[in-house]
Amino acid sequence: MRRHGGDRAVVQAGNGAAVTFRELDARAEAWRAAHAAAGLRGRAVVFAAPNGIGWLEVFLGLLKAGAVGVPLDAAEPPAAQRQHATTLRAAGWWDGTRLVLLPRAKGYRDPAVGLIKLTSGTTGKPRALMFTAGQLLADGRQVTTTMGISRRDLNYALIPLGHSYGLGNLTVPLLAQGVPLVCGSAPLPHAIAADFARWRPTVFPGVPAMWRALAASDLKLDSLRRGISAGAPLPPEVARDFAARFGRRLHNFYGSSETGGIAYDAPGWATLQGGVGRALRGVTLRGFPGSRLQVGSAAVLTHGNRRRRGGLGVWIMPDRAALGGRGEVTLLGRRGSTVKIAGRRVNLIEVSDRLRRLPDVREVWVGVSAGADPILGAVVASGWTAAELRTALHADTAAWKIPKKILVVSALPVTARGKVDVRALQAMVG
């Protein structure tokens, strides 16, 4: 960061606040110094904050302190953040204004470990994925070299900086390669267009819901050089509508928390047909029977991962995928109970269990509606109303894990054989 000195590093579109790389480094050092007595080296610290200068200040401060950062989504309720910190035996929890120290903190022996990603995976319970600085740097390097992103670009940051997608496309390119970013004011079409008109960003990593809204608008994104879509499948018709409306193609990007970036459609032609492109530079792909895909690279996690090859991590994806003769990847659907909605991973078992723990809830079914913009839905046999169920969930459940559509029934429908009628439930959700 020091070599970029007085260059612009971060701008907050909402209020115009900005810092240079030198100023950001100084703020991070001040954060580290202010918490030097907390003994954070080799210990985890959970934190959540909106995208902006403050998020990067804390993240960099933790790295300088030798701590293991655990970024959470800013939408996580404080009670859930505190619970994550307790479960991880973290040394502290940054609540947005102060560092809350916690007892019985766990120490990490490997000094290379610098970050923990929390993911529910397919179990419904959070899993701690430990990454080294080298693995994070490898992911950022693979992403930027494949996508052609450089210091001459201005990244538009709407996706969370602490998500795997945000780390590889926004955070690491900023800190390691000097690619500046502007933090968007709001994920709404008119706000996005206003940010583009004022700040002129050139690269926009987004999710399908954003691209759909923009494709249906009459707005302008004149400075956009490269639009990237990930987090969930992008319907081909949205890609075609966007290309017709803005005169430029979107580029599908495929990755995971365990592996970082996997595949990318550089020309943008595959995206128009629903494909996700080919392996990123530095990533190797191998197809297995049953439409399984093995990913290997310097960015794939190795802690707790028995599948290693030549010192690099290797991971078999839960998604079903086809690997073409020229290395092109086509996704065929996901295995298990985890789905992605608006770029966020949601485990249906976790949501079901949370509903079942509420008083007077007898039966629960959780699913996803069909269509281009799926939503999370639930059918619940309970004496509570849908509004009461939703209010109860808000106390300790992140907003994106709360079903948007809740239907209350006296009992779940069953088939002639007495089994739960999944088809009927799916029709009820939509």
C-alpha positions in Angstrom: 0.0 0.0 0.0 2.8 2.4 0.8 4.1 2.3 -2.8 0.8 3.8 -4.0 1.2 6.6 -1.5 -0.9 9.6 -2.3 -3.1 7.9 -5.0 -6.8 7.8 -4.3 -7.7 4.5 -2.6 -11.4 4.6 -1.5 -14.3 6.9 -2.1 -17.7 6.6 -0.3 -20.2 7.6 -2.9 -22.9 8.4 -0.4 -21.1 11.2 1.4 -18.0 11.8 -0.8 -15.6 10.9 1.9 -12.3 9.7 0.5 -8.8 8.5 1.5 -5.5 7.9 -0.2 -3.6 4.7 0.3 -1.2 6.5 2.7 -4.1 7.8 4.7 -5.8 4.4 4.8 -2.6 2.8 6.0 -2.2 5.5 8.7 -5.8 4.9 9.9 -5.2 1.1 10.1 -2.0 1.7 12.1 -3.9 3.9 14.5 -6.5 1.2 15.0 -3.8 -1.4 15.7 -2.0 0.9 18.2 -5.3 1.7 20.0 -5.9 -2.0 20.6 -2.3 -3.1 21.1 -2.9 -4.0 24.8 -5.7 -6.5 23.8 -3.3 -9.2 22.8 -4.9 -10.0 19.5 -1.9 -11.7 17.8 -2.8 -15.2 16.6 -6.4 -14.8 17.8 -9.7 -14.3 16.0 -11.7 -11.1 15.9 -15.2 -11.0 14.5 -16.4 -7.8 12.9 -19.2 -6.5 10.7 -19.6 -3.1 9.0 -21.0 -1.6 5.8 -18.7 -1.2 2.8 -16.5 1.8 3.3 -13.4 3.3 4.8 -14.2 2.1 8.3 -14.5 -1.6 7.1 -11.0 -1.4 5.5 -9.6 0.4 8.5 -10.6 -2.4 10.9 -9.6 -5.2 8.4 -6.1 -3.7 7.9 -5.7 -3.0 11.5 -6.4 -6.6 12.4 -3.8 -7.7 9.8 -1.2 -5.3 11.2 -2.0 -6.7 14.7 -1.3 -10.2 13.5 -4.9 -11.2 14.3 -7.2 -13.5 12.4 -10.1 -11.4 11.0 -13.6 -12.9 10.7 -15.7 -10.6 8.5 -19.5 -11.0 8.8 -22.3 -9.5 6.7 -23.3 -6.1 8.1 -26.9 -7.3 8.0 -26.2 -9.9 10.7 -28.0 -8.9 13.9 -25.7 -8.0 16.8 -26.9 -11.0 18.8 -25.9 -13.3 15.9 -22.5 -11.6 15.6 -21.8 -12.1 19.3 -22.9 -15.7 19.0 -20.5 -16.3 16.1 -17.7 -14.8 18.2 -18.5 -17.0 21.1 -18.7 -20.2 19.0 -15.4 -19.4 17.4 -13.8 -18.6 20.8 -12.7 -15.3 19.3 -10.7 -12.9 21.4 -13.0 -10.1 20.5 -16.0 -8.7 18.6 -15.9 -5.3 16.9 -19.5 -4.0 17.3 -19.0 -1.1 14.9 -17.7 1.4 17.5 -15.6 -0.5 20.0 -13.8 -3.8 20.5 -15.6 -6.1 23.0 -13.1 -8.5 24.5 -14.3 -12.1 25.2 -13.0 -14.7 27.6 -11.5 -18.1 26.8 -10.1 -17.0 23.4 -8.5 -19.7 21.1 -5.1 -19.2 19.7 -4.0 -20.2 16.2 -0.5 -21.7 15.9 0.0 -21.0 12.2 1.1 -17.4 11.9 0.2 -17.5 8.2 -3.5 -17.7 8.9 -5.0 -14.2 8.5 -8.7 -14.7 7.8 -11.6 -16.9 8.5 -14.6 -17.2 6.2 -17.8 -18.4 7.8 -19.9 -20.5 5.5 -22.9 -22.7 6.2 -21.9 -25.1 3.4 -24.3 -28.0 3.2 -24.7 -28.7 6.9 -26.7 -25.7 8.0 -24.1 -25.0 10.7 -21.4 -22.3 10.2 -18.0 -23.7 9.2 -14.8 -21.8 9.8 -12.6 -21.8 6.7 -9.1 -20.6 7.5 -7.1 -18.9 4.8 -3.5 -17.6 4.7 -2.5 -14.2 3.3 -0.8 -16.1 0.4 -4.1 -17.8 -0.6 -6.0 -14.5 -0.5 -3.3 -12.9 -2.6 -3.4 -15.7 -5.1 -7.2 -15.4 -5.5 -6.9 -11.6 -6.1 -4.1 -12.1 -8.6 -5.9 -14.8 -10.5 -9.1 -12.7 -10.6 -7.4 -9.4 -11.8 -5.1 -11.0 -14.4 -7.9 -13.1 -15.9 -10.4 -10.2 -16.0 -7.8 -7.6 -17.0 -8.4 -5.3 -14.0 -5.6 -2.9 -13.2 -4.7 0.3 -11.3 -6.2 2.3 -14.1 -9.6 1.0 -13.2 -12.1 2.1 -10.6 -13.9 -0.7 -8.9 -17.6 -0.2 -7.9 -18.2 -1.8 -4.6 -21.8 -2.8 -3.9 -21.2 -6.5 -3.0 -19.9 -6.9 0.6 -16.2 -6.5 0.9 -15.9 -9.4 3.4 -17.7 -12.0 1.2 -15.5 -14.3 -0.9 -16.6 -12.5 -4.0 -15.8 -9.1 -2.6 -12.5 -10.2 -1.2 -11.2 -11.5 -4.5 -12.7 -8.8 -6.7 -12.5 -5.7 -4.5 -10.6 -6.0 -1.2 -7.4 -7.8 -2.2 -7.0 -6.0 -5.6 -7.2 -2.7 -3.6 -4.8 -3.6 -0.9 -2.2 -5.6 -2.9 -2.4 -4.1 -6.4 -3.6 -0.6 -5.8 -6.9 -0.9 -7.7 -9.0 1.9 -6.2 -12.7 1.5 -5.4 -15.8 3.6 -4.9 -18.3 2.2 -2.4 -21.8 2.5 -3.9 -24.5 4.5 -2.1 -27.3 2.0 -2.5 -28.2 -1.1 -4.5 -30.9 0.6 -6.4 -30.9 1.4 -10.2 -31.1 5.2 -9.9 -28.6 5.3 -7.1 -26.2 3.2 -9.1 -26.6 5.4 -12.2 -26.0 8.5 -10.1 -22.8 7.0 -8.7 -21.6 6.2 -12.2 -22.4 9.7 -13.5 -20.4 11.3 -10.6 -17.5 8.9 -10.0 -17.1 7.2 -13.3 -16.2 3.6 -12.1 -15.1 1.2 -14.8 -15.5 -2.2 -13.3 -18.7 -3.4 -11.5 -18.8 -6.8 -9.8 -22.6 -7.4 -9.2 -25.2 -10.0 -8.7 -28.0 -11.0 -11.1 -30.7 -9.0 -9.3 -28.7 -5.8 -9.9 -28.2 -6.6 -13.6 -31.9 -7.5 -14.1 -33.0 -4.2 -12.6 -30.5 -2.2 -14.7 -31.4 -4.1 -17.9 -35.1 -3.1 -17.4 -34.2 0.6 -16.8 -33.6 3.5 -19.0 -30.5 4.6 -17.1 -26.9 5.2 -18.3 -23.6 3.5 -17.2 -21.4 5.3 -19.7 -18.1 4.7 -17.8 -18.7 0.9 -17.4 -15.9 -1.1 -19.1 -16.6 -4.5 -17.5 -19.7 -5.8 -15.8 -19.2 -9.0 -13.8 -22.1 -11.3 -12.6 -21.7 -13.9 -9.8 -23.3 -15.0 -6.6 -26.2 -16.8 -8.3 -27.0 -18.0 -11.9 -27.5 -15.1 -14.3 -30.5 -15.9 -16.6 -29.4 -15.7 -20.2 -32.3 -13.5 -21.1 -31.1 -10.9 -18.6 -27.6 -11.0 -20.2 -29.1 -10.5 -23.6 -31.4 -7.7 -22.4 -28.5 -5.9 -20.8 -26.3 -6.2 -23.9 -29.2 -4.8 -26.1 -29.8 -2.0 -23.7 -26.2 -0.9 -22.9 -24.3 -2.1 -26.0 -21.9 -4.2 -23.9 -21.8 -7.8 -22.8 -21.9 -9.0 -19.1 -19.3 -11.6 -18.0 -20.3 -14.5 -15.8 -18.0 -15.4 -12.9 -18.1 -18.6 -10.9 -16.4 -19.2 -7.5 -16.9 -20.4 -4.0 -15.8 -19.6 -0.4 -13.5 -22.7 -0.4 -11.8 -22.0 -3.7 -12.0 -18.3 -4.5 -12.5 -17.7 -8.2 -13.0 -20.7 -10.5 -14.2 -19.7 -14.0 -14.8 -16.6 -15.9 -16.4 -15.8 -19.3 -13.9 -13.2 -20.7 -15.5 -12.7 -24.1 -19.1 -12.6 -22.7 -20.5 -14.9 -25.3 -21.0 -17.9 -23.0 -22.9 -15.6 -20.6 -25.5 -15.0 -23.3 -26.2 -18.7 -23.3 -26.0 -19.4 -19.6 -22.4 -20.6 -19.4 -19.8 -19.4 -16.9 -16.6 -19.5 -19.1 -13.3 -21.2 -18.5 -10.9 -21.6 -15.6 -9.1 -18.5 -14.3 -5.4 -18.3 -14.9 -3.7 -20.4 -12.3 -6.8 -22.6 -11.7 -7.0 -26.2 -12.9 -10.3 -28.0 -13.4 -11.0 -31.7 -13.6 -14.3 -33.4 -14.3 -15.4 -36.4 -12.3 -18.3 -38.9 -12.9 -21.6 -37.7 -11.6 -21.0 -34.2 -13.0 -18.6 -33.3 -10.3 -15.9 -30.6 -10.7 -12.5 -30.6 -8.9 -10.8 -27.2 -8.5 -7.2 -26.7 -7.8 -5.1 -23.6 -7.3 -2.9 -21.6 -4.9 -6.1 -19.9 -3.6 -7.9 -23.1 -2.5 -8.0 -23.6 1.2 -5.6 -26.2 2.7 -6.4 -26.0 6.4 -8.5 -29.0 7.3 -8.5 -30.0 3.6 -7.1 -33.5 2.9 -7.2 -33.0 -0.8 -3.9 -31.4 -1.6 -1.7 -31.8 -4.6 1.8 -30.3 -5.0 1.3 -28.2 -1.9 -1.8 -26.6 -3.4 -5.4 -27.0 -2.3 -7.8 -29.1 -4.2 -11.6 -29.0 -3.7 -14.5 -31.0 -5.2 -17.5 -28.7 -5.7 -21.0 -29.5 -4.5 -22.4 -28.1 -7.7 -23.2 -30.3 -10.6 -21.2 -29.0 -13.6 -20.2 -30.1 -17.1 -16.6 -29.5 -18.3 -16.5 -29.2 -22.1 -13.7 -30.3 -24.5 -12.3 -26.7 -24.6 -12.5 -26.3 -20.8 -15.8 -24.4 -20.8 -17.9 -24.8 -17.6 -21.6 -25.2 -17.6 -23.5 -25.4 -14.3 -26.2 -28.0 -14.0 -27.6 -27.3 -10.5 -26.6 -27.6 -6.9 -26.5 -30.7 -4.7 -27.8 -30.6 -1.2 -29.9 -28.1 0.7 -27.9 -24.9 0.1 -29.1 -22.3 -2.3 -28.0 -18.8 -3.4 -30.5 -16.0 -3.4 -29.4 -12.5 -4.5 -25.8 -13.5 -4.2 -26.0 -14.9 -0.6 -25.8 -18.5 0.4 -28.8 -19.8 2.4 -29.1 -23.2 3.9 -32.7 -24.4 3.9 -32.1 -26.8 6.8 -30.8 -23.9 8.9 -33.9 -21.8 8.2 -36.2 -24.8 8.9 -34.5 -25.5 12.2 -34.8 -21.8 13.3 -38.6 -21.8 12.6 -39.1 -25.1 14.4 -37.5 -23.7 17.5 -40.3 -21.1 17.8 -43.2 -21.9 20.2 -46.3 -23.4 18.7 -44.7 -24.3 15.5 -45.6 -27.9 14.6 -44.4 -28.4 11.0 -42.1 -26.5 8.6 -41.2 -26.7 5.0 -38.8 -24.2 3.4 -38.1 -23.9 -0.3 -37.3 -21.5 -3.1 -39.8 -20.1 -5.6 -39.3 -20.9 -9.3 -38.5 -18.3 -11.8 -35.7 -15.9 -12.8 -35.6 -14.1 -9.4 -36.2 -16.8 -6.8 -37.3 -15.9 -3.3 -37.1 -17.8 0.0 -40.5 -19.2 1.1 -41.8 -21.2 4.0 -45.0 -23.1 4.8 -45.6 -23.4 8.5 -48.1 -25.3 10.6 -48.6 -23.0 13.6 -51.0 -21.0 15.6 -48.9 -17.9 15.0 -49.5 -15.5 12.1 -47.0 -14.9 9.4 -46.3 -11.5 10.8 -45.6 -12.9 14.2 -43.3 -15.5 12.9 -41.4 -13.0 10.9 -41.0 -10.7 13.9 -39.7 -13.5 16.0 -37.1 -14.4 13.4 -35.8 -10.8 13.2 -34.5 -11.0 16.8 -31.5 -13.2 15.9 -31.7 -14.1 12.2 -30.1 -12.2 9.3 -32.7 -10.5 7.1 -31.7 -12.5 4.0 -32.3 -15.8 5.9 -35.9 -14.8 6.7 -38.4 -16.2 4.2 -40.0 -13.4 2.2 -43.1 -15.5 1.7 -44.5 -17.2 4.8 -47.7 -19.2 4.5 -49.4 -20.4 7.7 -51.5 -23.6 7.5 -53.1 -26.0 10.0 -51.1 -28.9 8.6 -48.7 -29.5 5.8 -50.3 -31.2 2.8 -49.6 -35.0 2.3 -49.8 -37.4 -0.6 -52.1 -40.4 -0.8 -49.4 -42.4 0.9 -49.3 -40.0 3.8 -45.9 -38.4 2.9 -45.4 -34.7 2.8 -46.5 -33.5 -0.6 -43.4 -31.6 -1.8 -45.0 -30.7 -5.1 -48.0 -29.1 -3.5 -45.7 -27.2 -1.1 -43.5 -26.0 -4.0 -46.7 -24.8 -5.8 -47.7 -22.8 -2.7 -44.4 -21.0 -2.5 -44.5 -20.3 -6.2 
